[in-house]
Amino acid sequence: MSTIKRLALISLVSATVFSCGRKPDSAVQQKIDEYAVCQIGSPVKEESITDRGKEVLNLFRSAAEEVDNIYWKQTFGDKSLIEKLPDGPEKEFALINYGPWDRLDNNAPFVPGYGPKPAGANYYPSDMTKEEWDSLEDPAKLSPYTLIRRDSAGRLKTVWYHDAYKEEIGKICGYLQSAAAITIKPSVRNYLLKKIEALRTDDYYESDIAWMDMKDSKMDLVIGPVETYDDQLNGIKAAYECFVLLKDLKKTAMMTKYLSMLPDLQKTLPCDAAYKTFVPGNESDIFVYDAIYYSGDCNAGGKTIALNLPNDERIQAGKGTRRLQLQNVMKAKFDKIVYPIGNILIEPAQRKYLNGDAFFWNVTFHEVAHGLGVKETVNGLGPVDEALGNQASIWEEAKADIIGLYLVCELIDKGEIPVISKQDAITTYIASLVRSVRFGAGDAHGKANMMCYNYLKEHGAFVRNEKGLYHVDFDAAPKAIAGWANLIITTQATGNYMFAQEYCSNHAVIKEPLSADLANVNRAKIPVDIRFDFVR
């Protein structure tokens, strides 16, 4: 799941408005300028929601601001860093990164006095040893919703999120309770009440079910501990984040026809039959939104452009998942990052295949692919996430990326996506790969895309011509796409942690030709990602 910003003015097809600008100065200021500053928020189709609905949105945003406070504690400790820093580039960049480490530069420290970022962020004691972790017998240590702390004797113990963040969670629940009291939608009220209970107990099953049943609302709220990318020690602990969203009803209705295809799409995956026995739930959704507000993990560094939730495999198997496509953020990224990168790196004759619609479909089926593939190892090693440990997020992102492209190409061949060609999908994907590689090795998405870039290049999907520009081989590319998808699914299905770790170490690297390409992109001052200036 993830994406970002920087530039002058982006016109959007939907109601949420973006505008962009930039500024120069110190080395840290130059890092800040790698993000396009974009306004997000009002006006948001004011005519499409009632005054009561607008008040619900305001309450959602207030809850989201408390999520920010929790995430600071999770990823850094508290906001004392910000209070100590004088106004200026370092303070502004620390706010972007939620701490003193540059998330798009392998978490390199940029504030004097800070060393490497702890692999476990603030979810574990920074001095915890592997032996201590292994000897901790409390099964709650494996929960995504516990912190590991030391007791008065210095021994490890677990602390549930709802206890650690009791003050902030109390405020969040108060805002959600107020929203539940005034909403006119019974499904929204049920979801909010279930979410309040979940936040207070760290049991999210019922609230996730209620969220999947909430299909008739123009607004949406994703709130709580969701993704585990921040825990680079064990890949277990979930980070708090919040999205406040407004649904595009027309585009959402257009996406429904793809839902019935999910079981058949699972059967088409290019892998051994034993690896595609998982049957996705039949109540999946694909909803299209304009983003109104981000906070917490999703607002740190690179910005998310789509989601696939819930992560609970019980719900994925029983009801499916909801794919949330954030179209205004996607468009901003394509217009200001992907398209300019393609115009620099792709040979002139193939630049016509750079296509914003192709970017939308590739991202959409990236999220669909998260709900497909294999969830349980075939050799008794348990769930894929447990078997692959701290490699799980990297390989899952790689899977979603390449299977998403594979499915788009399959559907184009079947005439199910008539607005783009396979050439559009593949060329736009390769340009977007370079965009994601710029996230660096400190990000699961960046590592996944480095592996993908190197695999496709090594297997002839594209070559650098005599001028150093990319020529896509549209005959070789489908074979390379299928081969990479097969390797990923096989690695997940067999839970082969040693292979996953070694392959990532050897292939999630930026080799010299790509390094030169990235230098060309950087010289052109193309943003690395976007950051938001929120307006009401």
N, C-alpha and C positions, 0 to 999 in steps of 0.2 A: 503494500500500500504506500505512495508519497510523491511532492512537487514544490515550485517557488516563484521569484520575481525581479522587476526593475525597468523603467523607460518613461515615455512621455504621455501618450494618451491612447488607451485601448478602447475601441468601440466594440460593444458586445451585442450579440443577437438577442440576449435576454435582458430582463429588467435590471438586474443588479449592475451597478456602474463601477468601472475601474478607471483611475487616472494615474499616470506614472511620472516620476521625475528622478533626477540624480544630482550628486554633488561630489567635488574632489577633496583631496588633502593628504593626510598622513598615510602610512602603510595600513593602519587599521581602517582608516576612512576608505581606502581603496577596496578593502574587503567588504565594507558596508555597501559600496557602490556596485558590487557584484550582484546585489539583490535589486530588482526593480520594485520601487515603492508604489503600491497600487491601492487605491481606495476601494473598499468593499463595504457594502451595506446599502444605505438609502441612495436613490429611491428603489423600493423593492416591490413593484407591482402593487402600489398602495390600494388600487381599486379592487384587488383580488382578495383582500382580507378585511375583516370587520375591525372596528375599533377594539373589540374585546380580543380579537386575534392579535392585534398589534401589541396589546398589553401582555398577552401570553409570550410573545416574542421578546419583549423587554425583560420579563421574568426569567426566560431562558438565558438571556445574555448575562443577567446578574448572577445566575447560578454558574455560568461559564467563567466568570471572573474569579469565583472561589476555587474553581478547578485549577486555574492558573497558580494560585497560592499552594495548592497541594503538589502540583508538578514541580514547582521550584524546590520543595522539600525533597522530592524523590530524586531529582536529577542532580541537585547541587547541595542542598542543605537548608538554606533559607535565603532571603533577599538581602542579607547583610552586605554581601558583595556590592550590590547596587548602591546601597546607602553610603558605602565608603568611597566609591569612585566619584571623582568630580565630573560634572557635566562635560561631555565630549565624546569622541569616537569610541573609546574603550567602553564607556557606560552604554552607549547605544548598541554596540556590537554584543555586549554581554546580555542585553535584553533580547536581541535576536536569537542568541544561542542558549538562553537560559543558563548562563554560566560563563566561565572564562576560557572555554575550549571551543575552537572553530569546528563546527559539525561538518562542514563541507571541505575541511582540510585535515582529515584523519584525526579530528579532535586535538589538533595542535593548540597548546595554550597561547593566549595572546595578552594576558594580563600578567605583569611582572609578579613573581612570587608564587606562581602556580606551576606545578609539574604536570606530568601526564594525567589524563582523566582516569579515575578508577574504572576498571572494566565493569564492575557491578554498580556503577554510579553511586547512589546513596541508599541502595536497597540492602547492602551488606556492610559490615564493618570494613573499613579500608585495609585493616591489618589481618583480616580473616585468612587462615591458611586452608589449603585443600584438605588437609588432614582433619582440621576442625569441622569443616563442612561435612565431610564424609562420616564423621563420628557423631554428628547431631542426629539423634534418632527420632525426633519429633516429625511425624509425617506431614504436619502443616508446613514444613519448610519448603515443600514442593508446590504449595499453592501459589497461584499467580498473585494472590491478594495478601501476602504476609511480608513483613520486613524481617530481616535477621539482625538482632541487636545483642548486646552483651548485658548480662545481669550484674548485680552488685559484686559478684565474685569473679567477673570477667568471663563467665561461660556464655556460649551462644544460646539464644532463645528466639522464639518467633513472636512477632507482634502483628495482630491483624490490622489491616488498613483502617477499618472502622474505629479502632481504638487509637491508632496513631494520629489520625486526622479528624478526630471527633468534633473539634470546633468548626472546621471548614465544612464537614459533612452536615453538621447541624444546620448551618446557614443554607447550604444547597437544598437540603430537604425542605426548609422553610419556603424557599422560592418555588420549588416544584409543587408543594402543597397549595400555595396561592394560585399557581397556574391551573392545577387540577380543579380548584373551586370555581374558576370562571370560564373554563373551556366549554364549548357547546358540543364537543365531540365525545361521546361515551368511550370510544376506543382510546382517545388521547388521555382521558381521565384515568382509565384503567391502567394504561402504561405508566403514567406518572406515579400513581400510588404504588404500583409494583416496583418501580425504580427506587422510590423512597425506601421501601423495605429492603431492597437489594443493597443499597448504599449503607444501610445500618447493620447489615448482617454479612456482607460479602458473599452472598449467595445470589447469583444473577440469573439462574435458570428461569424462574417464573417471569422476571421482567423481560428477558429476551423473548420468551414466548409471547408476552403481551405486545412487545414491539413488533414482532413478525405479524401479529394479528391486526396491528394498527395500519390499515391500508387506505383509509378514506380521509386522511388529514392532508391539508395543504402545507402544513409545517412539519418539521421533523427535528428531533433532538437526539443526538448521540452523546451520551455523557457517562463518565465512569472510567475505571481502569480497563484498557482495551488491548493495546499491542505490547509486545515484549521486546521490541528492537533495542530499547535502551539498556536492557540487561545483557551486556556482552560477555558476562562471566558465565552464566548458566542458561541464558535464554528463557527464563521462567517468569520473572516478575513483570507485571503489567503496569503500564504507565497511565496515569489519569490524563484524559483529554476530553474536549467537547466541541461538537459541531452544531451550529444553529443553521437550519436549512429551510428553504422555501421551494416547494415542488413545482416543476413545470408539468402541468397536467397533460398537455397535448403531447409532448415528447414521451412522457411516461407511458401513455396509452399506446404509442407507436411501438414501444419496446416489448409489449406483452407477448407478442407472437413467438418470441425466442425462448420463452420459459418452457413451453411444451417440448422443445428440442433437447433439453438438457440430458435426459437419459440416453438419447441416440448420440449426442455429441460425446458423451463419456465412452460409448462403444467404439467411436472412430479414433480414439487416441492411438498414436503410433508406438505401441509397446506390447509386451507379452500379455496374452489374454488374462493371465493370473493376476495382473497388476491393475485391472480395470473392473473389478467386481463390485466396487463401491457404487451404490445407487443413490444419487442425490435426491433430497426430499422434493416433493411435488408441489410445495407451496412457496417456491422461490419467487423473488421479485427482482425487477430491474427498474429502478426509479431514477428519474433525472431531476436534478436540483440546481438552484442558484445558491451558493454559499453566502451566508449573512455574517457569520462570526466563527472564529476558531480560537481555542485556548488550550493550554497544556501541551502535551506531546506533539500533537498535529501542527502546532504553531511554531515549533522549535526547528530552526534551520530550514530545510526543504519542506515545502508545503504539499500536503496530500491533495490529489486530484480525483480520487475515487476510493471507495471502500467496499469491502465484502464482509458482511457480518451477519449473525454472531460468529465468534470463533469457536463456540462450544460445538464439538463434533456430534454430540447427542442431538442437538437441534438441527445441525446440517443434515444428518441422516433422516430425521423425522419430519422436519418442515422445510428444510432447504436453507437458503441464505437470502439476504437482501443486498443487491448491488446498488450502491449509491454513486451516481455519476455526477460530478460537480462541474457542470458545463461551463460556467463562467470562468472558473479557475483554469480549466483545460484550455479554453480559448486564449486566455491571457498567456499561458505557457507556450502554446503553439505559435501564436503571432509574434511573440517577443523573444523566443528562445529556439524552438525547434526549426521553424522556417528559416531564420537567419543562419543557423548552423548548417542546414542543408544547402543553402545557397553558397556557402563557403566551401564545403567539402564534397558535395555531389557534382559530378561532371555536368556541364551545361545541358546536354541533350536529355538528361534524366531528371533535371530539376522540376520539370512539369509534373512529376509524380508526387511532389511534396504537397500534401493535401490535409487541410484541417479536419475534414470529415473522416479521413483515414485515421488520424490521430485519435479522434473520438471513439471510433470502432475498436481500434487496438486497445485503448485503455478500458473500454467497456468489457471486452472479452478477456482482458487481463483479470478483471474482477470475477467474471464467470469462471475462469480457470481455477481460481482459488477454491471453488466449491466442487471441482472435479478432481480426477486423478486418484491417488491412493491416500488413505488416512491411517490405516493400520498396516504395520509390516507383515509380510507374508511368512516370516520365519520365526514368529514367536517373540520378537524383540519389543512388542508393545506398540503404542502409537508412534507415528513417524516423528512427532515433535520430541518425544522422550528419547527415542533411539538416536536422533541426530543432534540432540543437545544444543550447544551454541552455534551449530551449523544449520539448524532447522530453518530459521528465518531467511537466511541467505538462499538456501536451496528452494524454499517455498516461493520466494520472490522470483527466482530464476524460472521455476516451473510456470508460474502464472504468466510471466512475460512471454515465454516462447510458445506455450500452449495457447495463450490468447491469440497470438499471431497465426498459429497453425489453424485455429478454429475460424478466424476471419477469412483466411484463404479458402478453407473448405466451404464456408457459406457463400463466398463469392462464386466459387465453381458451381454451386447448386442454384445460383440466381437469387439467393435470399438477402444479399446486400447489394442491390443494384447501383447504388450511388457512387461506388468506388471500384477500382480495379485491383487485382493482385499486385500489379506494379506499384500502385499508390500505397497499398498497405505495407509492402516490404520496404520500399524506399523511405517512407516516412518513419517506419520502425527503426531503420538503421540510423537515420538522423537523430531520432529520439534516444537511441542507445548512447550516442556520444553525449547528449544532454545529461543522461543519468550517470554515466561514467564520471562526469565532473563532480558528482557528490562525494567521490573519494572512497577510500577503503574504510573509513570510520562509519559507513552507512551500509546496512544490509542490501539496500537497493543498488548502491554503487558497486559493491562486490559482485552481486548477481549479474549486473550488466557488464562488468569487466569480463567475467567468465563467458557470457553470451557473445560479446563482441569478438573475443579471441576465438571461440569455437566457430562462429560463422565465417570469420576471415580465414581461419586455417582450413576450413572445408569448402572454400571457394564461393561462398554466397556473394561476396564482393571482393574486388581487388583495387589496389591503388594504381592508377594508370601512370604513364610516364611523367605526367605533370603533377603527380601526387594527389589527384582527385579520385573519388570513389566511383567505380563502375560496378553497378549491381548486375550479377549474372542471374537472370530470371529463370534460367533452366536449372542451375545448380542450387539456387537458394531453397526451393522446397525440400530437397533432399537433406540439406544441412539443417533446416528447421526441424524436420522430423527426427533426424539423428540426435540432435541436442535434446529434444523433448524426451526421446526414449532413454537417453543416458540419465537424465534427471529423475524420471519416474522410477527407473530401475534402482537408482541410488536410494530414493525414498522408500521404495517397497521392501528393499532388503535391509534397510536401516544401517547402511554401511558407513558408520561414522568415520573410520580411519580413511576410507577412500574420499569421503566428502571433505574432510579436513585437508588432506594432502592435495586433492584436486584444486580446492579453493586457494591454497597457498601458492600453487604453481601457476594458476590461470587467472586469479583475480588480481592481475598486475597490469600496469600500463607499460607496454613495450614502446621502444623508441619511435616507430612511425606514428603511433597514436599520440605519443607525447608531443611530437611536432605538430600534429593536427590540432591538438588542444591549445598549443601555443598560438596557432593562427587564429583560432576562435577567440582566445583571450585578447589578442592584439586588436581584434575587431570590436572589443568592449561589449560583447554579447553577454547579457546577464547570465549568471549561473542559475539563479532561481528568482522567486518573487517573495516579497514580504508585504504585510497588509497594514494599511492605515485605515482603521475601522471608523466608520461614521454611522451615526444614528439616523 
